[in-house]
């Protein structure tokens, strides 16, 4: 299946940061990464990867996906 890089979306609200793949109105999104405010409130080191992910979302989505897919390798 071919994915359109333009369907990768970012949602930031007062409780969370969510990067996801938008499948349109009739299908559920695929969540790529999600952080709740409590995570970075309890451990400030979590904030660094969140900010980097947001930066890559705006500058290089392909690099963002590459890095996320290689986290535990």
HULINQUI-V256691 format. One record per residue. N is the residue number from 1. OMEGA is omega in degrees with one decimal (none if undefined). NEAR is the number of other ideal C-beta (glycine too) atoms within 12 Angstrom. Layout:
# HULINQUI-V256691
n-><N	N>
omega-><OMEGA	OMEGA>
near-><NEAR	NEAR>
This chain:
# HULINQUI-V256691
n-><1	2	3	4	5	6	7	8	9	10	11	12	13	14	15	16	17	18	19	20	21	22	23	24	25	26	27	28	29	30	31	32	33	34	35	36	37	38	39	40	41	42	43	44	45	46	47	48	49	50	51	52	53	54	55	56	57	58	59	60	61	62	63	64	65	66	67	68	69	70	71	72	73>
omega-><179.7	179.0	177.4	-177.2	179.3	178.4	175.6	-174.6	178.4	175.5	177.5	174.6	-176.6	-179.6	-171.7	169.5	-175.6	172.3	-172.5	175.5	-177.7	179.6	-179.4	-174.6	-173.9	179.9	178.1	176.6	173.9	-178.1	-179.1	173.8	-176.0	175.6	174.8	-176.6	179.6	-180.0	-178.7	173.4	-179.7	-176.7	-175.3	178.1	177.0	-176.9	-177.1	177.7	177.7	-179.6	177.7	178.3	178.1	178.4	-179.9	176.2	-178.3	-174.6	-174.8	-177.5	178.5	177.5	176.9	180.0	178.6	-178.7	-179.8	-179.0	-178.4	-176.6	-174.0	-179.0	none>
near-><6	5	16	14	18	10	20	30	24	28	21	20	12	8	15	21	29	26	33	25	26	23	17	12	7	7	11	11	20	20	20	30	31	22	30	18	19	11	19	20	15	12	15	12	12	20	18	14	23	28	18	22	33	23	18	24	29	17	12	17	26	17	19	27	24	15	22	25	14	10	13	6	7>
